[in-house]
Amino acid sequence: MGMATSFVGYLNYIVFLFLATGGYILWVDVKNYRGDQYKKEKKAAKLLVWINFTLGISVFIGSWVYKRYIW
């Protein structure tokens, strides 16, 4: 009996979506929250950008490690 394959083929799309949404939030939201009255909103948008970028890079590296060493 052979080993079962567990590769997910749409993982690259997830990485792209994380990075694209992070870039879009950075481009639209953070840029529009200029001024003193939007400090909390700008901080929350920056946090979302970092979360999206971190998740995108982590999923990409995790997928690469899985394909390279575990698969």
N, C-alpha and C positions, 0 to 999 in steps of 0.2 A: 504494500500500500504506500503510495507516494505522499509527500508533504502537500498540504493544502496551501494554495497561494492566497495571500491576504493583501495584495497591493491594491490601493485605491487609486484609480486612474484620474479622478477629478481633483486631486490634491493641488495640482498646479493652478487650477482655477481659484481655489480657496486662497492660495498665497497671493495671486493677482488681486483678488477682491479685497483682502486685508490691506495690501499696499496701496491700491487705487483709492479706497475709501479714506485711508489715512491722508493721502495726498490731497484728495478733494476737500476734506475737512480743513486741512492746513491752508489750502488755496482760498476757500470761500469763507469759512467761519472765522478763523483767526484773523484774517486780513480785514474782515468787516467789523471786528470788535475793537476798533481803535477808540481811544478815549478813556477817561477815568470812570465813566459810569458803567462800563462793561467788564470790570476786572474779573469778577467771578465767572462770567460766561467765557471769557477768553482763557482763563485758567482751566476750566472744564473741557473746552475744545482742545487745548494743548494736551491735556491728559488723554483724551480719546485718540488723538493722533499718535501719541507714544504707545498706547495700548495696541492700536491697529498695526503699527510698524513692528512692534515687538512680537506680536502674534504671527504676523506674516513671515518675519525672518525666522522665528522659532519653528514654525511648521515646515518651512523650506529646509532648514538645517536638519530637523528631525527626519524628514522624508529622505534627505540625502544620506544620513547615517543609517537609516533603516535599509535603504536600497544597497548601500555600499558594504555594510558589515553584517547585517542580520539576515537579509534576504537570502 
